[in-house]
């Protein structure tokens, strides 16, 4: 046995993150680690990777008891980790990040940058990733940053590699390359611990699976002998049917009409309109432009039949347009502020009088939203950055619910959240449109779009190439996303 954890426990203040973490991993296997957000998966893996220390329990590495007190100790032992959220140095290049802390020097002690660049180019070429060794990380998309994290972990070699949601920001094609890489590492004798919320990845990769729930290991078994309904039942403690299905409502009046070069569509009250496309198609860029982050150079926008000029996010908010961004950590949350402050960020005018915050009104609104969202938090004063991914997304959404936005742009709303949290997000989206809002939903998860959206727009090269009905197919979406109509 390469790695064995027994009765591992961890508390953060008064919050119990791990009650009983048990796990055993063998060489040459892909071991899936599943559970809802907040189940303890990342905490357990951060202990293995030396990022935090356990309060109790035992960890054995290659048959010997160990207790890593820093990531460098775990790395030296042969353990690497690919994190879900980027831990890269933004002002450094791709090559500099990959070899950060392990720079190679020449005979007189100078860092050999050319050698690092050459090794990075070979690594990128081997795995066919859309990167350049000289690119600065601050200019990369979330998907590209994730690929750099993978390259960094693989470059140094390891007996055990931990992948924490490695494909959450990747396209299908990029995800397939990650799958190929994982299989190659497994076949070479490495052990892989793979955390994912994408159910379709389980069959493609897993040998064995361990499920955590509420900070405890509740089940371990062979992947090939386990059905998906059984896995979901182990994860959430109950059967979980028809997670994505929703009943559409009759559309109401037009709330948004977009008439830009190559992009023309409308959103009506009661609609969830999907926006599909490959990485680089322009979906996120369109959302940023509609929200006023990036300038619209030509074209017209209409909100409830009135032409509007959106030059900034403030203009968009005043017009009733909201954005739930792809990167909630960087662009959606004030992670160092409490939950309550985050919920009220866009609605301070509702709880202020003569420039002073009315705290009783704030408490009432926050309490109502927390109950509506089924938010799992110690209190409204808990820092938003300490919530699980699913609960962070709920807080981002609540900011616009409080504001009363009628046109809401959801950019990859289920990225990095578990199956139960996805269902909660879809429930909230359905609730919003049933109350008269309209939603534009960007997602790389085609099964989600097919189950949730009333109709689907397909983007390619910055233009809308097709509008498809709800009951279309993944193949039809991909045909329009990847090929010219004449192909």
N, C-alpha and C positions, 0 to 999 in steps of 0.2 A: 504494500500500500504506500503510495507516494505521500499523500496528505490525509490526516485524520484529525477531526475536531470532535470533542466530546464535552457536552454540557457547557458550551461557551456562553457567557453572560456579559451584558454591557448596559450600563445606565448612563444617561446624560441628565444630570440634575435629578429631578423627580420623575423623569420619563424613562421607562424601561424599554430599551430598543431591542434587546435580545434576552429572552428568558431561558431558552435552552436551544443552542445551536449545535446540531450534530451533522457531520458530513464526512464522507470518505471518498477519496478520488484515487483512481488507479492510473498508471502510465498507459498511454495509447488509447484513452477514451475521451469522448466529449460528454461531460457531465452537465446537464441542464439544471439550473437553479431557478425555481419559479416561486411566485407568490405575489400578492397584491402590493401596491406601494405602501410602505410602512411596515411590511411583514418582517423586515430585518435582513434582507438579502445583501444590500450594499454595506450595511454595518458589518456583517459577517465577513464579507470579502475585504473590507478595509482593514480588518484585524489580520487577515491572512497576508495582506500586502504591506503590513507594517505601518499603516497610516494612523491607526489608533491601537491601543492595547486593551485586551479584555479585562474585565473585573474579576472573572472567575472562569473555571474550566481549563481544559488542556488542549494544546495543539501539538501534534507530532508531525515532523517533516522528515521523510525518508527514515522512519522508525525511531527518531530521536525527539524528545521534548524540546520545543523551541518557544521563544517569546520575543518576537521582533519589536523593537522600540522605535524604528524609523524605516521608511521605505527603502533606503539604501541597503539595510541589512537583509530585507527580503529579496531585493534584486541580486545581491551577492550570492544568496542561497539558491537562486535560480527561479524566482517568481516574478512575473511581469503582469501588469494590469493595464487594460485599455478602458479608460473612464468614459462614462456617458457624457458628462459635461467636460468641456475642454479645459485642460490644465496647462495649455501651451503658453509660451512667452510671445505675446502678440507682435512685438517689434523685431523679433528675430525671423530669419528665413526658415523655410521648411527644413533644410539640411541642418541648420544650427539647432533647431528644436529636437530633431531626431537624435543628435549626438550631444545634447546639452548635459553637462556633468561628466561626459565620457569622451571629451574632445581628444583627438589624437594629435600628438606633437612631433616635431622633427628632432633632429639630433641636438639642436641648441635650445630646445624647449619652446619654440614658437608653435602655436596651433596650426596644424596642417589643414587649412580650409579646403584646398583643392582636393585632397584625399576624401574629406567628408562629402564634398559635392559629388565626386565620382561614385562613392558608395551609395549615396542617396539616389542618384540617377539610375543605378543598376537595380536598386530596390524598387523604385517606382515603376521601372520598365518591366521587371519580373512580374509584378502584380497588376500591371496595366491600369494603374490609378491615374485619374485626370489631374495630375499635379506637376509642378516644376520645382526642382530643388532650390532655385533662387527666389521663388515667390515669398513675400512676407506674409506671415500668418494673419496679421490684422486685416489683410485684403481678402482672405478666404471666406467662403460660405461656411455655414455650420457643417454641411456634408463634407466639404474638403478638410475642415479641421479634424473631423472624426477620422478621416483616412490618414492624416498625419499621426494621430494618436496610435493608430494600428501599426503604421510603419515604425514608429519609435519602439513599441513593445517588441515587434518581431525582429528588429535590427540587432538587438543585443543578445538574442537567443535566450531561451528559458526552458526549464523542465516543466513548468506549469505556467500557463497563460490564462488570465481572467479577462473575459470579454463582458463588459457591463453595457448592455443595450448597444452593441456596435453598429447596428444597421438602422437605428431609429431616425436618422436624418438622411439616409442614403436612398438612391433610386433602386429599382429592381435590378438593373444591370450591375450597379456597384455592389449591391447586396450579394449577388451571385458570385462576385469575385471574392468577397469576404468568406462565403461558404466554402469556396474552393481552397482558400488559404487555410481555413480551419481544418478541413479534411487532410490537407497536405501535412500540416503540423502533427495531426493525430497519427497519420501513417508513419511519420518519422519517429514516433515513440513519445512525443510530448503529451502531457495531459492538458485538457481544456476545460475550464469552468465557464459556462456560457449562460448569461442572464438575458432573457428576452421576454417581451410581452406579445410578440407576434406568434400567434398559434401555428401559422403555416410553417414557421422555421423549425418547429420541434421535430417533425417527422424527417425533415431534410438533414438534420444534423445529429440529433441526440442518440446516445447509447444508453445512458441511465439518467434518471431525473430525481431530484430532491425538491420537495415542496415545503416552504415555510408559511406559517400563518400566525399572525399576532406574536411575532418574536420567537416562535417555536418551530422546530422541525417536526412536521406531522406525518410525512410519508416519503419513502424512497423506493424506487422500483425500476424495472426495465422499461425503456420507452416503447419498444415494439410490442409489449404486452399490455399497454395502457391506452384506453380510449380517451379522446378529447373531453367528452362529458365527465369522465372520472377525474381527469386532471383539474377541470374547473371546479368540481365538487370539493376536491382536496384543497384548492386554493381559497375558495370563498366560504366553505363550510355548508354549502347548500347547492342544489341544482340550479343551473343558470341557463335558461333557454331563451332563444330569440333575442340575443343581446343587441343586434344592430337594427332589427326590423322596426319600422315606424309606419303608421298610417298617415298618408298625405292628407292635407286639408285643401279645400277649394281656394285657389289663390284670390287675393283681394286686389286693391288698386296698386298701380305701379309706384314703387317707392324710389327706385334708382334707375336711371337710364344713362348708359355710357356710350358715347359716340367719339371714339378716338381712332387715329389711323391704325387700321388692321384689327381694331377691337370694338365691337358693337354688341351690346346685350342689355337686358333689363332685368331687374329683380322686382318681384311683386310681394306684397304682404302675404305671409303664410307659406312662403317658399324657402326651401333649402336648395340652392343651386350649387352643384359640384363644379370644381375647376381642376381638371386633370392635365397632365403633361409630364414630360421627362425633366430631370434636373437641368436647369439652364433655359427652360422654355419661356420663362418670364412671369411665372405665376406670382412669386413673392414680389417681384418688381411692380406688377400691376397693383397688388394690395398696397404697397408703399405709396404709389402714386395717388391712388384713390383716397388715401388717408393724409395726403399732403406732406409726406416725408421727402419724396422725390418730386421734382417739378414736372408738371404736365405741359409740354411745349406747344401742343396743338390739340384741338378737339374740344368737345363740350360735355358737361356733366349736368344732369337734371335730377333734382331731389323733389319728389312729389310734384312733378310738372314745372318746377321752378328751376331755371338755370342757376348754377352756383359756381363760384370760382374758389377752388381749393388750393391755396398757396401754402398752407401750413396745417399741422395737426389741429391747431386751435380752430381754424376754419372748418375742418372736417367735423369736429365735435359739435360745433355750433349748428352745423347742418344736419346733425343726427347720425353721423357715420362713426363707427368705432372699429378698432383693429385689435384682435387677439393675435399677437405675433408668433412667428415660428419659434423664435428663441425667447421663451418666457423669462429665463433667468436674467438675460441682459437687457431685453427691451420691454418686457411686460410687467416686471415687478420691481419695486424698491425693496430688495431683499433684506436690507439692514433696518427696515422700518417694520412696525407691528402690522398684523393682519388688518386691524381696524383702519389704520392710516392708508393702507393700500386700497381698501374698499372705497374709501371716500376721496381718493386723489382727484377724480374727475368731477366731483360733485360738492366741492367745498361751499359753493354758493347756496346749496340746499340746507346746510347746517350752520351757516354763519349769519350773524346779524350785527351790522355796524362794524364789521371787521373782526368780530370775536366769534370763536367757535362755540356753538351751543352743544355742550357735551351730552346732555340728556337726549337730544335729537340724534346725535351721532351713535350713542349706545343703542338706541332703539332700532335704527336702521341696520347697524352691524349685527345685532342679535337676530333680526328678522332674516337677513341674508344668510347668516351662518346656519340657521335652521332650514331655510329653503334649499341650501346647497348640500346639506348633510355634511358640513365641514368637520373634519377630524383634527382638532387642535386643542391644546391645553387651555387656551383662553384667547380672546381677541387681541391681547397684548403680546402674544407669542410672535417672534420675528418671522416674517413671511419666508425668509430664506431657509428656515429650519423645517418647513413643511415637506411632506412627500411631493413627488411630481404631480400626482393627480390633484392633491389639495391646493398646490400652487396654481394649477390651471383654473380651479374653481374660483380662487381669489381674483385672478385676472379677469375672468368672465364677470364676476360680481361687480367689479368696478364700472362696467358698462351697463349692467342691469340697473344699478342704483341711478346711473345717469339717465336712463330711459332711452338709450339709443335705439333707433328703428332699423338702421342698416348696419349689420355687423359682419365684418370680414374675419373669418377664422382661417388662419394660415397654419396648417398641420396641427389641428387642435388636439390630436391624440398621441402626438410624438412623445415616446418615453413614459407612457402611463399604462397601468395594468388594465386587465380586461374588465374588472368591476368599475374602475374609475372611468374607462371609456363609456360604459353604459350610462354612468351618471352625467358625463359631458353631453352625450346624445340626448338624454332626457331633458337636460337644461336647454339644449338647442331647440328641441321639439316644443318645449314650453314657451320659449321666446317667440317662435313663429306662430304658435297658436294664439299668442297674445297680440299679434299684429305686426311683428317684426319681419324682416327679410334677411336671409343669411347667404353669403357667398363663402363656400367651404373649399379650401385648397387641401388636397390630401394625395399623398403618394400611395396610400393603401386603397387600391382599386376596389377590393371587396367592401370596404366601408362606404365608398361613394355609391356603389351599386345598391346598397341596402338603405342608405340614409337620404341621398339626394333625390329631389323630384325630377330634375333633369341635369345633364352633365355637359359642360363646355370643355372643349379640348384645345389646349394651347400648344403651339410649336413655333419656335423662332420669333417670339414676341407677338404673335397674332393668334386670334381665335380661328381655328381651322374647322371646327364642327360643333354642332349642338345635337346631343343625342338624348333619346328618352330614357326614363329611369330603367326600363327593362331592356337594357342593351347588354353587351358582353365585354369582358376584359379585352378580348382579342380585337373587338371593334374600336375600343378606346385607344389601344396601343397602335392600331393601324393608322389612325389619324394623328397620333402623337409623334410617330416616327417617320411616316412616309408622306409624300405628296399624294393628293387625292387621285391623281392620274396613275399612281403606281399600282 
